[in-house]
């Protein structure tokens, strides 16, 4: 299986994912408004 990621890396990845999602949502909402 995959090697387990350190907590810091998981946190960084999660933060990046949420940031990207917010970015996408904001652009979508700006387009619709």
C-alpha positions in Angstrom: 0.0 0.0 0.0 0.9 3.6 0.1 3.3 4.9 2.7 1.5 6.9 5.4 2.0 10.7 5.1 3.2 12.7 8.1 0.5 14.7 9.8 2.0 18.0 8.6 1.8 16.9 5.0 -1.8 15.7 5.4 -2.7 19.1 7.0 -1.0 21.0 4.2 -2.8 18.9 1.6 -6.2 19.4 3.3 -5.6 23.1 3.6 -4.7 23.3 -0.1 -7.8 21.3 -1.1 -10.1 23.6 0.9 -8.4 26.6 -0.5 -8.9 25.4 -4.1 -12.5 24.6 -3.4 -13.2 28.1 -2.0 -11.4 29.6 -5.0 -13.6 27.5 -7.4 -16.8 28.3 -5.5 -16.0 32.0 -5.4 -15.3 32.1 -9.2 -18.5 30.2 -9.9 -20.6 32.4 -7.7 -19.1 35.5 -9.3 -20.0 34.2 -12.7 -23.6 33.5 -11.7 -24.2 36.8 -9.8 
